[in-house]
Amino acid sequence: MTANRTMPSRPQAHRASVLQGERWRVTVLTDGLLRLEWADDGVFEDRASTFALNRASTPPRFTVRDDHDALTVSTPRFQLHYDRHEFSAQGLTVTTPVGGRWRFGEPADNLGGTARTLDEADGRTPLDHGIAARRGIAVVDDSESFLFDADGWIATRGPGRRDLYVFAYGHDYTAALKALYDLSGHPPVLPRWALGNWWSRYHPYTADEYLKLFDRFDAEELPFSVAVIDMDWHRVDSVPPRYGTGWTGYSWERRLIPDPTAFLDQLHRRNLRTTLNLHPADGVRPFEDAYPQMARALGIDPESDETIPFDLTDKKFLDAYFRLLHHPLEDQGVDFWWIDWQQGATSRVPGVDPLWLLNHFHFLDSGREGRRPMAFSRYAGPGSHRYGIGFSGDSVVSWASLAFQPEFTASAANIGYGWWSHDIGGHTRGTRDDELATRWLQLGVLSPILRLHSANNPFIRKEPWEFPLEARHAMGEALRFRHRLLPYLHTMNHRAAAGLPLVRPMYHLAPDSAEAYEVPNQFAFGSELIVAPITSPRDPVTLLGATPVWLPPGTWTDIVTGTVYDGDRRAEFHRGLDSVPVLLRGGGILPLAGPAETDATRNPEHLELLVAPSDSGTFTLVEDDGHGDGTNLRTVSTPLRWDAATGVLRIGQALGPDGIVPGERAWTVTFLAEPPTGPVLVDGQPVEVAVGQRRFSVLTKAATSSEVTVEVELPESAGAGRSTESIQKVLGAAQFDNPVKLRMWEIVSSPKPLAAKIAALHALRVPAPLLGAVVEHLTARDEQS
């Protein structure tokens, strides 16, 4: 083993945190986290596990009452009652002050975590448990995971052991996540380019064909940052039949890619990073280019024609696997690997999952020599968040698959797994549906990772120009917007590494609101946005897609339409194929790259700030230089502050090392509001104002070492009558009876109170989707004001 293949850990808890008997041990790790162990032989485990790396947290304050018949341990968050015998429902109970109760063996009211794969799942699939529960107590059973010894090598557990972690944080899901990350390790800071658009298709591209594809993307102004090359990069059909299938391979298919180094160099020249698909299960066979070196390294005669079995539990194989199979390909220009393990959880060592080993050692190897580490692989269980990006498997092309994906992604935050990469648009089976493909791509834009993907089928395509005009336009706008989001996404990337995943369920924001648990497909997208994707076909009358939403308290502004909504209520939102509801919190500041800033490998020279001015707010933009392994990152922070009372936005000076961000930047500041009532001043001087629909903008340039102030006078009204204009558009497009639409318009445009208008509309008995679309705009803030 080498030092760069050891993950830092502090697995032994402080003695002050431990209570112990002959065969039981209780460790109070935090005021809301317990470790409960039972060992038939009285030997307890202090080595790191796949789940628990760092148990050496500062001992919290707790009290112990040691009665004759039971042990009681109390903190402000929980009380443990334990009879000191083998764990049982009668003898082991954890309660919380707000009424939560868990007895050993009873199913917890768990809110779900995530699952290993979405392979073949046409809709909902069961979720494993996470660390969040409606009753406030969640349990992670770590009894079956394998271990790491002091040198970072794998080890197995003894028999007769129980090893449980009880998260008793009530509804404080944010604190539970912090405890999870402190125990299990934090997610890495991903490379900035990983947050852009990924192109992936299972197809035997030639080098010329693939490069021409990206040139077409460039001509269509469709930005991409990652080029995924599926399994046909290596020998597949040309594998000699006596060796079996071409599923596994490490040798370039020269008929398709005759000069790999030149090919990868051309992709890099297009500002793309490249990953190759990897199915390692069949080992290394004699037809591979690297076979002679591998054989000699493992003491096998290269002339023997003997397949070298895949076995990461063998230290010699592990060393040769990276040094001889992967590093030479990386020297040619491969940036990272797509590990696609589908062969189960069994290895030569009982209890050791090969997928865990692939994720663990690929991640560590990718961080050698101070590089920024990242693995791209399947989920292997709690603790997998440490390794980077997850591949969720081969999604079925269906509305049912799309409808489950937002909930699946958000719930993963309950086990700390923040960077899911799905087959956006679906991989296999299904029926062509241009609306479905568009809605799925729009969800992908607002997912942790956007990776378009499809099966080896000429009729399953994802290139926008393969779709009719309406879908093509919406897809193009979506892909362009994803790259504009990169400044925000990369800031949230650093925030995620600190402890808050990019995508979280709504109940993380408002855990005591029952409504927050009733919108599983709605989610928080970082600190500033909530998203309500549309995951069902549009209505044939309104031609609009619809989605239920719950708006938290405050005000919320749709960043596309500019419509402002009052919060603390349920609603239904309706959108055409060109957008989905993306809502900026009141006082929110959303940093975007300028429209021409499409290179995801560099920090932009032009930034746009979207400001929802109804309340005051702050945001700190975080950027880095793309280097560092997570322990020595060089970052620059730019503070942004909007004061609603004074109408002043301050763009602070960039704080951090020189050379990371441009010395001068162009700033477009866009207020999602009606035009100002007076001049807009930048550093005290009036500037030209560009007015759009429910927004206005100003442009300025300044050194990043200086502060910029923007002063505006906003109108008192949010723009009365704007919603009426929106309703006129809804009615105009509706495929419905014209006389009835006229009656609806007369009601809407009348001076009647809002409640009377809604009652009159209901009395017309129009189709529910049409009524819902009209009521959405009637109840928007700009109409009521």
Disulfide bonds with the S-S distance in Angstrom:
none
